[in-house]
Amino acid sequence: MLQEFKKFAMRGNVVDMAVGIIIGGAFGTIVKSLVADVIMPPIGLLLGGVDFSDLFLTLKDGATAGPYATLAAAQEAGAVTISYGLFLNSVISFLIVAFAVFLLIKSINKLQREEEAPPEEVTTKDCPFCCTSIAIAATRCPNCTSELGQG
């Protein structure tokens, strides 16, 4: 049973999938950092110094009454919150990953189209009388001498 599992795990597709998952996880971490650390701070600055990760609605106050300055303070007090700023960061991260995957698939499709050879130009046809291959422009079969008409 262990040998069968080893044989299955060492197949090319399983190894490729594992590598893809690992690289995808690393790419997701990079994109999350890009959104949280590079993209959102300038957007927040343009919108009056808003930190999107601290945007939340308080549904129920915690042990100490609100208002809470940050999401961390609200969570520390035990307040029930809707963290729509974190959700917004996640949506932007998803859009960046989806766009990157779209570009990857588009480039792979382009490469596959380039690899496909164009169809060969037809230069012969079959004689309807003797079924031998003859030039496409022939008007008479060289094998059976039958008249073929125009090309």
C-alpha positions as CSV (number, residue, x, y, z in Angstrom):
1,M,0.0,0.0,0.0
2,L,2.9,2.4,0.8
3,Q,4.5,1.6,-2.6
4,E,1.2,2.4,-4.4
5,F,1.0,5.7,-2.6
6,K,4.6,6.5,-3.4
7,K,4.0,5.7,-7.1
8,F,0.9,7.9,-7.1
9,A,2.6,10.8,-5.3
10,M,5.6,10.8,-7.7
11,R,3.4,11.2,-10.8
12,G,4.2,14.4,-12.7
13,N,0.7,15.9,-12.3
14,V,0.7,15.5,-8.5
15,V,4.1,17.0,-8.1
16,D,3.2,19.9,-10.5
17,M,0.0,20.5,-8.5
18,A,2.0,20.6,-5.2
19,V,4.5,23.1,-6.6
20,G,1.6,25.2,-7.9
21,I,-0.1,25.3,-4.5
22,I,3.1,26.3,-2.7
23,I,3.9,29.0,-5.2
24,G,0.3,30.2,-5.1
25,G,0.4,30.5,-1.3
26,A,3.6,32.5,-1.5
27,F,2.2,34.7,-4.2
28,G,-0.9,35.3,-2.1
29,T,1.3,36.4,0.8
30,I,3.2,38.8,-1.5
31,V,-0.1,40.3,-2.8
32,K,-1.5,40.7,0.7
33,S,1.6,42.6,1.7
34,L,1.4,44.7,-1.5
35,V,-2.2,45.7,-0.8
36,A,-1.8,46.3,2.9
37,D,1.7,47.9,2.9
38,V,2.0,49.6,-0.6
39,I,-1.4,50.2,-2.2
40,M,-3.8,51.0,0.7
41,P,-1.6,53.6,2.6
42,P,-1.5,56.1,-0.3
43,I,-5.2,55.6,-1.0
44,G,-5.9,56.2,2.7
45,L,-3.7,59.3,2.7
46,L,-5.6,60.6,-0.3
47,L,-8.9,60.0,1.5
48,G,-7.9,62.0,4.5
49,G,-5.6,59.7,6.5
50,V,-8.0,56.7,6.6
51,D,-6.5,53.4,7.6
52,F,-8.7,50.8,5.8
53,S,-7.7,48.0,8.2
54,D,-9.3,50.1,11.0
55,L,-12.6,50.6,9.3
56,F,-15.3,48.8,11.3
57,L,-18.8,49.0,12.6
58,T,-19.5,48.2,16.3
59,L,-22.6,46.0,16.7
60,K,-22.3,45.5,20.4
61,D,-20.0,47.2,22.9
62,G,-17.6,45.1,24.9
63,A,-16.6,45.2,28.5
64,T,-15.7,48.9,28.2
65,A,-18.0,51.1,26.3
66,G,-17.1,52.6,22.9
67,P,-16.4,54.5,20.8
68,Y,-13.2,52.6,19.9
69,A,-10.3,54.3,18.1
70,T,-9.1,51.2,16.4
71,L,-10.3,47.7,15.5
72,A,-7.7,46.2,17.8
73,A,-9.1,48.3,20.7
74,A,-12.6,47.2,19.9
75,Q,-11.6,43.5,19.8
76,E,-9.5,43.9,23.0
77,A,-12.6,45.2,24.7
78,G,-14.6,42.2,23.5
79,A,-16.9,44.3,21.2
80,V,-18.7,42.6,18.3
81,T,-17.7,44.3,15.1
82,I,-18.1,44.1,11.3
83,S,-14.6,44.7,9.9
84,Y,-15.4,46.0,6.5
85,G,-12.0,47.6,6.1
86,L,-10.3,44.2,6.3
87,F,-12.8,42.9,3.8
88,L,-12.0,45.7,1.4
89,N,-8.3,44.8,1.6
90,S,-9.2,41.2,0.9
91,V,-11.3,42.1,-2.1
92,I,-8.4,44.2,-3.5
93,S,-6.0,41.4,-2.9
94,F,-8.3,39.0,-4.7
95,L,-8.7,41.3,-7.7
96,I,-4.9,41.6,-8.0
97,V,-4.4,37.8,-7.8
98,A,-7.3,37.2,-10.3
99,F,-5.7,39.7,-12.7
100,A,-2.3,38.0,-12.4
101,V,-3.9,34.6,-13.0
102,F,-5.7,36.1,-16.0
103,L,-2.5,37.4,-17.5
104,L,-0.8,34.1,-16.9
105,I,-3.5,32.1,-18.6
106,K,-3.6,34.6,-21.5
107,S,0.2,34.2,-22.0
108,I,0.0,30.4,-21.8
109,N,-2.8,30.4,-24.4
110,K,-0.8,32.7,-26.7
111,L,2.2,30.3,-26.4
112,Q,0.0,27.3,-27.2
113,R,-1.4,29.0,-30.3
114,E,2.1,29.8,-31.5
115,E,3.2,26.2,-31.0
116,E,0.4,24.9,-33.2
117,A,1.5,24.6,-36.8
118,P,-0.6,26.3,-39.4
119,P,-2.5,23.8,-41.6
120,E,-0.5,22.7,-44.6
121,E,-1.6,24.1,-47.9
122,V,-3.4,21.5,-50.0
123,T,-1.4,20.7,-53.1
124,T,-3.0,17.4,-54.2
125,K,-6.4,15.8,-54.8
126,D,-7.6,12.3,-55.4
127,C,-8.7,11.2,-58.9
128,P,-12.4,10.2,-58.6
129,F,-11.8,7.4,-61.1
130,C,-8.7,5.6,-60.0
131,C,-8.3,7.1,-56.5
132,T,-4.6,8.1,-56.9
133,S,-3.2,11.3,-55.6
134,I,-2.6,13.9,-58.3
135,A,-1.7,17.6,-58.5
136,I,-4.6,19.9,-57.5
137,A,-4.3,21.9,-60.8
138,A,-4.4,18.8,-63.0
139,T,-7.3,18.5,-65.5
140,R,-6.4,15.0,-66.6
141,C,-5.3,12.1,-64.4
142,P,-1.7,11.0,-65.4
143,N,-2.5,7.4,-64.3
144,C,-5.8,6.6,-65.8
145,T,-6.0,9.5,-68.3
146,S,-9.5,10.4,-67.2
147,E,-10.6,14.0,-67.8
148,L,-11.2,15.7,-64.4
149,G,-12.6,19.1,-65.5
150,Q,-11.3,22.3,-64.0
151,G,-9.4,22.1,-60.7
